[in-house]
């Protein structure tokens, strides 16, 4: 491994006073010992991964960590959103307790969003808080879920409803791990890249439109820029509103509809990014119905989402009252207040806000946007 890999990486900084940390973006980072040289010393490191990622990347990571930790352990979780639950979370606690891990033990989340969310929640909970590091291996996790300290698990009645805000010490985005990412997972990650344009930066949106083919081809230069700009936007928002009391909610553009699709279809049938992609189309239509954007903007966003390989028509969740089922699921969303659904809507290209909308109008959008 290159000895100077971590120094050559692009850095994006999350500014949260004593909880501040860097995001490293570059190649050959995962297996480089220097990447981890500024982490606190500890007797034990626990790598948490899954059955898909561990065979590919656990060994080089564990070898790199040997230089800093006397004992490097591995726990391998089953792969999939369906396993983002209490039972699977217990596997991490079992490994920590059975190995006699203390409160200085550092956890390393090696995987996509599910592994990152669960490892972070375990770190927040074990002995009331131990340090952890995010090493996201999907595009979606690199541009979104690994950054900002949201951790948690799903409940049968709602996605990510049980969890904690808990910041990592470091996020390592190694571009090389994306070479093994399946096309469907790549497209799912592009949904979270695309969302940053309409909510914050239309110049970035134009760049995505112009470079989408390069992103789909996994060209490193294009991926590096997409990850860096996405992380910069998220870092700016999170630094101003860590616990989502206001501004940070705009990062959930497409997620209110998207989470309803995920839970309504059964976790894992639609990938998170697929739900978000389709959810952005539905949220854009709702924005248009409220007179906030015109049809050209909706068509432009829909076209880019379709080109990225994402669904633009929502699934039918109920054959008797489909819109009613969507509304029922969306009322269990974390952004809902007193049973009122709050949507992230586009007030104009590059600007988002959180608003409510009449049920009748939401029903109209759902009916128009579902297959």
C-alpha positions as CSV (number, residue, x, y, z in Angstrom):
1,X,0.0,0.0,0.0
2,X,1.2,3.5,-0.7
3,X,2.7,5.0,2.5
4,X,1.5,8.5,1.6
5,X,-2.1,7.5,0.6
6,X,-3.9,9.3,3.4
7,X,-1.9,12.5,3.0
8,X,-2.9,12.6,-0.7
9,X,-6.6,12.2,0.0
10,X,-9.0,15.0,-0.4
11,X,-10.4,16.1,3.0
12,X,-13.8,17.5,3.8
13,X,-14.3,18.7,7.3
14,X,-17.3,18.3,9.5
15,X,-17.3,21.2,12.0
16,X,-19.0,20.3,15.2
17,X,-16.8,21.7,17.9
18,X,-15.2,18.8,19.9
19,X,-17.1,16.3,17.7
20,X,-15.5,17.6,14.5
21,X,-13.9,15.0,12.1
22,X,-12.5,14.7,8.6
23,X,-13.9,12.8,5.6
24,X,-11.1,11.4,3.5
25,X,-11.7,10.8,-0.2
26,X,-9.2,9.0,-2.4
27,X,-7.8,5.7,-3.6
28,X,-5.8,3.1,-1.6
29,X,-7.0,4.4,1.7
30,X,-8.7,1.4,3.2
31,X,-5.6,-0.8,3.5
32,X,-3.2,2.0,4.4
33,X,-2.1,2.1,8.0
34,X,-1.4,5.8,7.8
35,X,-5.1,6.4,7.2
36,X,-5.8,5.5,10.8
37,X,-2.7,7.1,12.5
38,X,-4.6,9.9,14.3
39,X,-7.2,7.6,15.9
40,X,-7.0,7.1,19.7
41,X,-5.0,4.1,20.9
42,X,-6.9,1.1,22.2
43,X,-6.3,-2.5,23.0
44,X,-9.0,-3.7,20.7
45,X,-10.5,-2.8,17.3
46,X,-13.8,-4.5,16.2
47,X,-14.5,-4.5,12.5
48,X,-18.2,-4.8,11.7
49,X,-19.0,-5.9,8.1
50,X,-21.4,-8.2,6.2
51,X,-21.3,-11.4,4.3
52,X,-20.9,-9.6,1.0
53,X,-18.3,-7.0,1.9
54,X,-16.2,-8.9,4.4
55,X,-14.7,-11.4,1.9
56,X,-13.6,-8.5,-0.3
57,X,-12.2,-5.9,2.1
58,X,-12.1,-7.1,5.7
59,X,-8.6,-8.7,5.5
60,X,-6.7,-5.6,4.1
61,X,-8.5,-3.4,6.6
62,X,-7.6,-5.7,9.5
63,X,-4.0,-5.9,8.4
64,X,-3.8,-2.1,8.3
65,X,-5.3,-1.8,11.8
66,X,-2.8,-4.4,13.3
67,X,-0.2,-1.6,13.5
68,X,-2.3,0.4,15.9
69,X,-4.4,-2.2,17.9
70,X,-3.2,-5.2,19.8
71,X,-6.3,-7.1,18.9
72,X,-8.4,-6.7,15.7
73,X,-11.7,-8.6,15.7
74,X,-14.3,-9.2,13.0
75,X,-18.1,-9.7,13.3
76,X,-19.9,-10.4,10.0
77,X,-23.6,-9.6,9.8
78,X,-26.1,-10.9,7.3
79,X,-26.4,-8.6,4.3
80,X,-29.6,-6.6,3.5
81,X,-32.0,-3.9,4.8
82,X,-34.2,-6.7,6.1
83,X,-31.6,-7.4,8.8
84,X,-31.4,-3.8,10.1
85,X,-33.1,-4.8,13.3
86,X,-32.7,-5.6,17.0
87,X,-31.7,-9.2,16.4
88,X,-28.9,-8.4,14.1
89,X,-27.8,-5.5,16.3
90,X,-27.4,-8.0,19.2
91,X,-24.7,-9.8,17.1
92,X,-22.4,-6.7,17.5
93,X,-23.1,-6.5,21.3
94,X,-22.5,-10.2,21.6
95,X,-19.1,-9.9,19.9
96,X,-18.1,-6.9,22.1
97,X,-19.2,-8.6,25.4
98,X,-17.8,-12.1,24.6
99,X,-14.4,-10.5,23.7
100,X,-14.3,-8.4,26.9
101,X,-14.2,-5.1,25.0
102,X,-13.8,-2.0,27.1
103,X,-15.0,1.6,26.5
104,X,-11.8,2.5,24.6
105,X,-12.5,-0.2,21.9
106,X,-12.9,1.4,18.5
107,X,-15.6,0.0,16.1
108,X,-15.0,0.1,12.3
109,X,-18.1,0.1,10.1
110,X,-17.0,-1.7,6.9
111,X,-20.0,-1.8,4.5
112,X,-22.9,0.2,3.1
113,X,-25.6,2.2,4.9
114,X,-27.0,-0.7,6.9
115,X,-23.7,-1.7,8.4
116,X,-22.8,2.0,9.1
117,X,-26.1,2.8,10.8
118,X,-26.0,-0.3,12.9
119,X,-22.3,0.0,13.9
120,X,-22.9,3.6,14.8
121,X,-25.9,2.7,16.9
122,X,-24.0,-0.1,18.6
123,X,-21.1,2.4,19.3
124,X,-23.5,4.9,20.7
125,X,-25.0,2.3,23.0
126,X,-22.2,0.1,24.2
127,X,-21.0,1.2,27.6
128,X,-22.9,4.4,26.8
129,X,-20.6,5.3,24.0
130,X,-17.4,4.0,22.4
131,X,-15.5,5.6,19.4
132,X,-16.2,4.4,15.9
133,X,-15.1,4.9,12.3
134,X,-17.1,4.8,9.1
135,X,-15.6,3.0,6.1
136,X,-18.5,3.1,3.6
137,X,-18.3,0.7,0.7
138,X,-21.2,1.9,-1.4
139,X,-21.7,5.2,-3.2
140,X,-24.8,5.9,-1.2
141,X,-23.0,5.5,2.1
142,X,-20.1,7.6,0.9
143,X,-22.2,10.6,-0.1
144,X,-24.9,10.3,2.6
145,X,-25.4,7.8,5.3
146,X,-21.8,7.6,6.7
147,X,-21.7,11.4,7.1
148,X,-23.5,13.3,9.9
149,X,-23.9,10.9,12.7
150,X,-27.4,9.5,12.1
151,X,-27.4,5.9,13.4
152,X,-30.2,3.4,14.0
153,X,-32.3,0.4,13.0
154,X,-35.7,-0.1,11.4
155,X,-38.9,-1.1,13.1
156,X,-41.6,-3.0,11.3
157,X,-43.8,0.1,11.6
158,X,-41.2,2.6,10.4
159,X,-37.8,3.0,8.9
160,X,-34.9,4.3,11.1
161,X,-37.3,5.0,13.9
162,X,-35.0,3.7,16.7
163,X,-31.5,5.2,16.9
164,X,-29.2,8.0,18.1
165,X,-27.2,11.0,16.8
166,X,-23.6,9.8,17.3
167,X,-20.7,11.2,15.3
168,X,-17.8,9.0,14.0
169,X,-14.2,9.9,14.5
170,X,-13.4,9.6,10.9
171,X,-15.0,8.7,7.5
172,X,-12.9,6.9,4.9
173,X,-14.2,7.0,1.3
174,X,-12.0,4.8,-0.7
175,X,-12.8,5.1,-4.4
176,X,-11.3,1.6,-5.1
177,X,-14.1,-0.2,-3.3
178,X,-16.7,1.1,-5.7
179,X,-15.2,-1.0,-8.5
180,X,-17.0,-4.0,-7.1
181,X,-20.3,-2.2,-6.7
182,X,-23.2,-3.8,-8.7
183,X,-24.9,-1.5,-11.2
184,X,-28.2,-1.4,-9.2
185,X,-26.3,-0.3,-6.1
186,X,-24.4,2.3,-8.1
187,X,-27.7,3.8,-9.4
188,X,-29.1,3.8,-5.8
189,X,-26.1,5.8,-4.7
190,X,-26.6,8.3,-7.6
191,X,-30.1,9.1,-6.1
192,X,-28.4,10.6,-3.1
193,X,-25.9,12.5,-5.3
194,X,-28.7,13.9,-7.5
195,X,-30.7,15.2,-4.5
196,X,-28.0,17.7,-3.5
197,X,-28.6,19.7,-6.7
198,X,-32.3,20.6,-6.3
199,X,-31.9,21.4,-2.6
200,X,-28.6,23.3,-2.6
201,X,-26.6,23.7,-5.8
202,X,-28.0,23.7,-9.3
203,X,-24.5,24.1,-10.8
204,X,-23.7,20.7,-9.3
205,X,-27.0,19.4,-10.8
206,X,-25.8,20.6,-14.2
207,X,-22.5,18.9,-13.7
208,X,-24.2,15.6,-12.9
209,X,-26.3,16.0,-16.0
210,X,-23.2,16.4,-18.1
211,X,-21.1,13.7,-16.4
212,X,-23.8,11.0,-15.6
213,X,-22.4,8.6,-18.2
214,X,-18.9,8.9,-16.6
215,X,-20.4,8.3,-13.2
216,X,-22.3,5.2,-14.4
217,X,-19.0,4.0,-15.9
218,X,-17.4,4.5,-12.5
219,X,-14.7,6.8,-13.8
220,X,-12.6,7.7,-10.7
221,X,-12.3,11.4,-11.4
222,X,-16.0,11.9,-11.8
223,X,-16.8,9.8,-8.8
224,X,-14.3,11.7,-6.7
225,X,-15.8,15.0,-7.6
226,X,-19.4,13.8,-7.0
227,X,-18.5,12.4,-3.6
228,X,-16.5,15.5,-2.6
229,X,-19.2,18.0,-3.6
230,X,-22.0,15.8,-2.0
231,X,-20.0,15.6,1.3
232,X,-19.2,19.4,1.2
233,X,-22.9,20.2,0.9
234,X,-23.9,17.8,3.6
235,X,-21.0,19.0,5.9
236,X,-22.2,22.6,5.6
237,X,-25.8,21.6,6.5
238,X,-24.8,19.2,9.4
239,X,-22.4,21.7,10.8
240,X,-25.3,24.2,11.1
241,X,-27.9,21.7,12.3
242,X,-26.5,18.5,13.8
243,X,-29.8,17.2,15.2
244,X,-32.1,18.1,12.4
245,X,-34.1,20.8,14.3
246,X,-34.4,22.8,11.1
247,X,-32.1,23.2,8.1
248,X,-30.9,19.6,8.1
249,X,-34.3,18.3,7.2
250,X,-33.8,19.5,3.6
251,X,-31.4,16.5,3.2
252,X,-34.5,14.3,3.3
253,X,-35.7,15.4,-0.1
254,X,-37.5,12.5,-1.6
255,X,-37.3,10.5,1.6
256,X,-40.8,10.9,3.0
257,X,-42.3,9.2,-0.1
258,X,-39.2,7.0,-0.4
259,X,-39.5,5.6,3.2
260,X,-43.2,4.9,2.6
261,X,-42.2,2.8,-0.5
262,X,-39.5,0.9,1.4
263,X,-41.6,0.0,4.3
264,X,-44.8,-0.6,2.3
265,X,-43.0,-2.9,-0.1
266,X,-41.1,-4.7,2.7
267,X,-37.5,-3.7,3.5
268,X,-35.1,-4.8,0.8
269,X,-37.5,-5.1,-2.1
270,X,-36.7,-1.6,-3.2
271,X,-33.2,-0.3,-2.4
272,X,-33.1,2.9,-0.3
273,X,-31.8,4.9,-3.2
274,X,-34.5,3.6,-5.5
275,X,-37.2,4.8,-3.0
276,X,-35.4,8.2,-2.7
277,X,-35.1,8.5,-6.5
278,X,-38.8,7.8,-7.1
279,X,-39.7,9.9,-4.0
280,X,-37.9,12.9,-5.5
281,X,-40.1,12.7,-8.6
282,X,-43.2,12.6,-6.4
283,X,-41.9,15.5,-4.2
284,X,-41.2,17.5,-7.3
285,X,-44.7,16.9,-8.6
286,X,-46.1,18.0,-5.2
287,X,-43.9,21.2,-5.4
288,X,-45.3,21.9,-8.8
289,X,-48.9,21.4,-7.6
290,X,-48.2,24.0,-4.9
291,X,-47.0,26.4,-7.5
292,X,-43.4,26.3,-6.3
293,X,-41.7,25.0,-9.5
294,X,-42.8,24.7,-13.1
295,X,-43.3,21.6,-15.2
296,X,-39.9,22.0,-17.0
297,X,-38.1,21.6,-13.7
298,X,-40.1,18.5,-12.8
299,X,-39.4,17.0,-16.3
300,X,-35.7,17.8,-16.0
301,X,-35.3,16.1,-12.6
302,X,-37.4,13.1,-13.7
303,X,-35.2,12.7,-16.8
304,X,-32.0,12.7,-14.8
305,X,-33.4,10.2,-12.3
306,X,-34.5,7.9,-15.1
307,X,-31.1,8.2,-16.9
308,X,-29.4,7.2,-13.6
309,X,-31.3,3.8,-13.8
310,X,-33.8,4.6,-11.1
311,X,-37.5,4.1,-11.0
312,X,-39.7,7.2,-11.6
313,X,-43.1,5.5,-11.0
314,X,-44.1,4.5,-7.5
315,X,-45.3,1.0,-6.7
316,X,-48.9,0.2,-5.8
317,X,-48.9,-0.4,-2.1
318,X,-52.7,-1.1,-1.8
319,X,-55.2,-2.2,-4.4
320,X,-58.1,-0.8,-2.4
321,X,-56.7,2.7,-1.4
322,X,-53.2,3.1,-2.6
323,X,-52.9,6.8,-1.8
324,X,-54.4,6.1,1.6
325,X,-51.7,3.5,2.3
326,X,-49.0,6.0,1.4
327,X,-50.5,8.6,3.7
328,X,-50.7,6.1,6.5
329,X,-47.1,5.1,6.2
330,X,-45.9,8.7,5.8
331,X,-47.6,9.7,9.0
332,X,-45.1,7.4,10.8
333,X,-42.2,9.4,9.4
334,X,-39.8,11.1,11.8
335,X,-40.5,14.5,10.3
336,X,-44.3,14.2,11.0
337,X,-45.5,16.4,13.8
338,X,-48.8,15.8,15.6
339,X,-49.8,13.4,12.8
340,X,-49.2,16.1,10.1
341,X,-46.9,14.9,7.3
342,X,-44.0,17.3,6.5
343,X,-42.5,17.2,3.0
344,X,-39.2,18.5,1.7
345,X,-40.3,20.5,-1.3
346,X,-38.4,22.5,-3.9
347,X,-39.2,26.2,-3.6
348,X,-37.1,26.9,-6.7
349,X,-34.1,25.2,-8.3
350,X,-31.4,25.0,-5.7
351,X,-33.6,25.9,-2.7
352,X,-35.7,23.6,-0.5
353,X,-38.0,23.9,2.5
354,X,-40.0,21.7,4.8
355,X,-43.8,22.1,4.4
356,X,-47.1,20.5,4.8
357,X,-49.6,19.9,2.0
358,X,-53.4,19.1,2.0
359,X,-54.1,15.3,1.9
360,X,-56.2,15.8,-1.2
361,X,-53.3,17.3,-3.1
362,X,-50.9,14.5,-1.9
363,X,-53.5,11.9,-3.0
364,X,-53.6,13.5,-6.5
365,X,-49.8,13.4,-6.8
366,X,-49.6,9.7,-5.6
367,X,-52.4,8.7,-8.1
368,X,-50.5,10.5,-10.9
369,X,-47.0,9.1,-10.0
370,X,-47.8,5.5,-9.2
371,X,-47.6,2.7,-11.8
